[in-house]
Amino acid sequence: MPSPSPEIDSLDPDHGTPDGGFNVKISGSYFQSTTKVTWGDKEIKAADIKVDQAGNWVLVNSAPGGGANTLVEVSVTTNVGSSNIVLFTYETTKPPAAESLVPSKGTPAGGMEVTIKGKGLTDVLHVAWDHQIIPRHDLTLDPSGATVKVKLAPAGKPHTQVPVTVKTAKGTTNVLMFTYEASLPE
């Protein structure tokens, strides 16, 4: 019996600047056999996306550009069929941007401090770390908007990558990936 057709729940972020080039996480289900993402009139092939092994998300590594103040339809196609359509908005204002995680790897036990470097990281509401929300009071904020420090990174599963974003009053950053390495020997 074949898997059900893919289904999109959300885009993160669901908006961006017309120049494109940022990462977008497509959350939903049944993405395991993704062959492409349709972005407006453009096709993004499997080589330019990362698919979660469990099939819960697809990461578009470099979203295409589009017209200012326009909407485009986004869908995911797998070996089974095409998903529902969700909308992505191209805006004229620049959303915050995440550039790197320092460190970008850690042990599954978590608990380490992780710095998110970027631009426009002001008026921070929270950090989304995989499926967990880290509230503002658990972060150290740089008034210049260049960094956000997660005081205690959450625990995770060995040998996995999880998406990390910063949500501000001006929008949500692109997705960065944090890698949980093998457990330390006992």
C-alpha positions as a printed Julia matrix, in Angstrom:
186×3 Matrix{Float64}:
  0.0    0.0     0.0
  1.58   3.32   -1.03
  2.1    6.17    1.42
 -0.53   8.91    1.5
  0.02  12.05   -0.57
  2.24  14.7     1.01
  0.57  17.41    3.07
  1.96  20.85    3.91
  1.08  22.38    7.27
  3.28  25.49    7.15
  6.24  27.38    5.7
  8.89  28.86    8.01
  9.38  31.61    7.21
  6.26  32.17    5.1
  7.56  35.48    3.75
 10.82  36.96    2.53
 12.51  39.52    0.33
 12.25  39.53   -3.47
 15.94  38.67   -3.92
 15.41  35.13   -2.54
 18.39  33.0    -1.55
 17.2   32.18    1.99
 16.31  28.8     3.5
 12.65  27.87    3.98
 11.42  24.94    6.05
  8.25  23.27    4.75
  6.56  21.38    7.6
  3.96  18.69    7.16
  3.86  14.96    6.55
  4.67  12.19    4.06
  7.64  13.99    2.46
  9.98  10.93    2.47
 10.04  10.41   -1.31
 10.13  14.1    -2.32
 11.17  14.6    -5.93
 10.69  18.38   -6.19
  9.21  21.52   -4.68
  7.16  23.77   -6.95
  7.7   27.45   -6.08
  5.47  29.66   -8.2
  6.52  28.89  -11.77
  9.89  27.41  -10.7
 10.8   23.82   -9.86
 13.33  23.07   -7.13
 14.83  19.62   -7.71
 15.67  17.08   -5.0
 19.4   17.97   -5.17
 18.6   21.49   -3.9
 16.47  20.44   -0.92
 16.98  18.45    2.28
 14.28  16.01    3.39
 13.77  14.9     6.99
 14.14  11.1     7.27
 10.84  10.9     9.14
  9.17  12.85    6.33
  8.01  15.72    8.54
  9.82  18.57    6.79
 11.62  19.65    3.63
 14.3   22.35    3.71
 14.6   24.51    0.59
 18.27  25.53    0.61
 17.87  28.66   -1.5
 14.37  29.97   -2.17
 13.91  31.56   -5.61
 13.4   35.3    -5.9
 10.08  36.88   -6.78
  8.26  40.14   -7.31
  7.93  42.59   -4.41
  4.58  42.44   -2.62
  3.48  39.27   -4.42
  2.27  35.83   -3.39
  3.47  32.55   -4.91
  2.06  29.07   -4.58
  4.31  26.41   -3.02
  3.76  22.64   -3.18
  5.75  19.43   -2.64
  5.74  16.51   -5.08
  6.66  12.97   -4.04
  6.58   9.61   -5.81
  2.94   9.35   -4.62
  1.64  12.74   -5.76
  1.49  16.46   -5.05
  0.65  18.21   -1.79
 -1.82  20.94   -1.05
 -0.75  24.48   -1.98
  0.42  27.06    0.56
  1.32  30.69   -0.1
  4.67  32.43    0.29
  4.74  36.26    0.41
  7.5   38.39   -1.06
  7.77  41.63    0.93
  9.75  44.81    0.47
 11.12  44.99    4.04
 14.09  42.81    4.96
 13.33  40.16    7.57
 15.96  39.24   10.15
 18.69  36.92    8.88
 20.51  34.11   10.66
 24.03  33.47    9.37
 25.57  30.86   11.67
 25.32  28.82   14.86
 28.36  28.74   17.18
 28.84  25.93   17.9
 26.81  24.26   15.15
 27.26  20.79   16.7
 26.88  19.36   20.18
 26.12  16.32   22.26
 22.6   14.93   22.59
 22.59  15.9    26.29
 22.2   19.56   25.3
 22.78  22.16   28.0
 25.48  24.11   26.17
 25.32  27.77   25.2
 24.77  28.33   21.47
 25.15  31.71   19.76
 23.06  32.55   16.7
 24.86  35.15   14.59
 23.01  37.26   12.06
 21.51  40.61   11.12
 18.37  42.32   12.33
 18.05  40.12   15.42
 16.27  42.83   17.41
 12.87  42.72   19.11
 13.33  38.95   19.56
 10.2   37.08   20.63
 11.66  33.55   20.85
 13.92  30.94   19.26
 12.37  27.85   17.69
 14.69  24.86   18.21
 13.28  21.9    16.33
  9.78  21.61   17.88
 10.62  23.53   21.07
 10.07  27.22   21.71
 12.79  28.91   23.78
 11.26  32.07   25.28
 12.96  35.47   25.36
 13.81  35.19   29.09
 15.99  32.1    28.32
 18.03  34.05   25.75
 20.83  36.61   25.95
 20.14  39.39   23.45
 22.69  41.69   21.82
 21.2   45.22   21.53
 22.92  45.69   18.14
 20.94  42.75   16.69
 24.08  40.8    15.71
 23.66  37.82   18.07
 21.18  35.87   20.15
 22.53  33.42   22.72
 20.56  30.36   23.72
 21.62  29.86   27.36
 20.85  26.11   27.47
 20.41  24.28   24.17
 17.76  21.54   24.34
 18.68  17.86   24.33
 18.29  15.9    21.08
 18.77  12.53   19.44
 22.29  11.41   18.43
 23.2   11.74   14.75
 20.34  14.12   13.88
 20.06  17.65   12.56
 17.36  20.0    13.82
 16.17  23.35   12.43
 16.75  26.55   14.44
 15.1   29.94   13.73
 14.73  33.27   15.53
 11.3   34.94   15.58
 11.34  38.73   15.9
  8.7   41.43   15.65
  9.8   41.9    12.01
  9.58  38.25   11.03
 11.33  34.92   11.28
 14.88  34.22   10.19
 15.95  31.66    7.67
 16.57  28.16    9.02
 19.95  27.06   10.37
 20.66  23.42   11.2
 22.15  22.23   14.52
 23.74  18.76   14.53
 23.57  16.4    17.49
 26.66  14.21   17.33
 27.16  10.81   18.96
 26.94  10.58   22.73
 30.17  10.93   24.64
 31.68   7.6    25.76
 31.06   6.72   29.4
